[in-house]
């Protein structure tokens, strides 16, 4: 796995956690 990919995943995870939806 690429480091940038891990960073992107972490970023999206944070966004979903911050979202009221908790998105799927």
Secondary structure per residue as TSV (DSSP state, phi and psi in degrees):
chain	resnum	aa	ss	phi	psi
A	1	X	-	360.0	141.3
A	2	X	-	-81.6	145.3
A	3	X	H	-62.9	-40.6
A	4	X	H	-62.3	-35.7
A	5	X	H	-64.8	-42.3
A	6	X	H	-62.9	-40.3
A	7	X	H	-62.3	-43.2
A	8	X	H	-62.6	-44.1
A	9	X	H	-60.0	-45.3
A	10	X	H	-60.5	-42.6
A	11	X	H	-60.7	-46.8
A	12	X	H	-67.4	-36.6
A	13	X	H	-61.1	-43.0
A	14	X	H	-63.3	-42.5
A	15	X	H	-61.2	-42.7
A	16	X	H	-67.8	-36.9
A	17	X	H	-67.1	-35.9
A	18	X	H	-77.2	-21.1
A	19	X	S	-73.3	140.6
A	20	X	S	-63.1	-27.6
A	21	X	S	-66.5	-40.2
A	22	X	-	72.6	22.6
A	23	X	-	-15.2	156.3
A	24	X	-	-121.4	360.0
